[in-house]
Structures are given as C-alpha cells and as structure tokens.
C-alpha cells in the first residue's frame, strides 16, 4: 500500500501520467473529514468499502435461464 501526504487541492495521478487511468484530488479538509474527488472513466467501478462489501455478500443475480432446444418436427 502506498501512503502519500497531500494538501487540499493537490492530486494523485493513477497510471501513466500521459494517459492516466484516473485522478484523485483532495477536494476539502475540515477537521477529521477529508473529501475526495475521483475522476475515473465510467467503465471503472469506484465504491466505498462498505458498499463493495455488500456487493460481495449479495448472491449473483440471475438474468436469464437457458432452456433446452425443442426437437425439430419434420414433415
């Protein structure tokens, strides 16, 4: 795990700096609360840990079922 120190408004670039996967910016710091601004492509999921844990605990959703093919009737 990498731990970095950043001030409000400063950023961390994730991936290649010429074409980053995403950017994390320190939006604000108030007392013991830090607000992060996460800039990632829509195809990359970003979840809080408690939400990620809920996703892992949920059983997979069945979207469709496969039915066996009906035998062809010839004339």
C-alpha positions as CSV (number, residue, x, y, z in Angstrom):
1,X,0.0,0.0,0.0
2,X,1.2,3.4,-0.9
3,X,0.6,6.2,1.6
4,X,1.0,9.8,0.3
5,X,0.6,13.2,2.0
6,X,-1.5,15.7,0.0
7,X,-2.9,19.1,0.8
8,X,-6.3,20.5,-0.2
9,X,-6.5,20.9,-4.0
10,X,-3.5,18.6,-4.7
11,X,-3.9,15.5,-6.8
12,X,-2.6,11.9,-7.2
13,X,-2.4,10.6,-10.8
14,X,-3.2,6.8,-11.2
15,X,-1.4,5.1,-14.1
16,X,0.6,6.6,-16.9
17,X,0.8,10.4,-16.4
18,X,0.5,10.8,-20.2
19,X,-2.8,8.8,-20.2
20,X,-3.9,8.3,-16.6
21,X,-6.5,5.7,-15.6
22,X,-7.8,8.2,-13.1
23,X,-7.1,11.2,-10.8
24,X,-7.8,11.6,-7.1
25,X,-7.9,15.1,-5.8
26,X,-8.3,16.3,-2.2
27,X,-11.4,18.4,-2.5
28,X,-11.5,19.7,1.1
29,X,-10.3,19.0,4.6
30,X,-12.5,20.0,7.5
31,X,-11.4,18.7,10.9
32,X,-11.1,15.0,10.7
33,X,-13.1,14.8,7.4
34,X,-11.5,14.6,4.0
35,X,-13.5,15.0,0.8
36,X,-12.0,13.3,-2.3
37,X,-12.8,14.0,-5.9
38,X,-12.4,10.9,-8.0
39,X,-12.1,11.3,-11.8
40,X,-12.2,7.8,-13.5
41,X,-13.8,6.6,-16.7
42,X,-17.4,5.3,-16.3
43,X,-16.4,1.7,-17.1
44,X,-14.3,1.6,-13.9
45,X,-16.3,0.9,-10.8
46,X,-15.5,3.1,-7.7
47,X,-17.2,2.1,-4.5
48,X,-16.8,2.9,-0.8
49,X,-15.5,-0.1,1.1
50,X,-18.9,-0.8,2.9
51,X,-20.7,-0.8,-0.5
52,X,-18.0,-3.1,-2.0
53,X,-18.5,-5.5,0.9
54,X,-22.3,-5.5,0.3
55,X,-21.8,-6.3,-3.4
56,X,-19.5,-9.2,-2.5
57,X,-22.1,-10.6,0.0
58,X,-25.0,-10.4,-2.4
59,X,-25.8,-13.6,-4.3
60,X,-25.4,-13.2,-8.1
61,X,-28.5,-12.0,-10.0
62,X,-29.9,-14.5,-12.5
63,X,-30.6,-12.5,-15.7
64,X,-31.8,-15.4,-17.8
65,X,-32.2,-19.1,-17.9
66,X,-31.2,-21.4,-20.8
67,X,-33.9,-23.8,-21.9
68,X,-33.2,-27.0,-23.8
69,X,-33.9,-26.8,-27.5
70,X,-37.2,-28.4,-28.7
71,X,-36.7,-31.2,-31.1
72,X,-37.5,-30.2,-34.7
73,X,-40.5,-31.8,-36.2
74,X,-40.2,-32.7,-39.9
75,X,-42.9,-33.1,-42.5
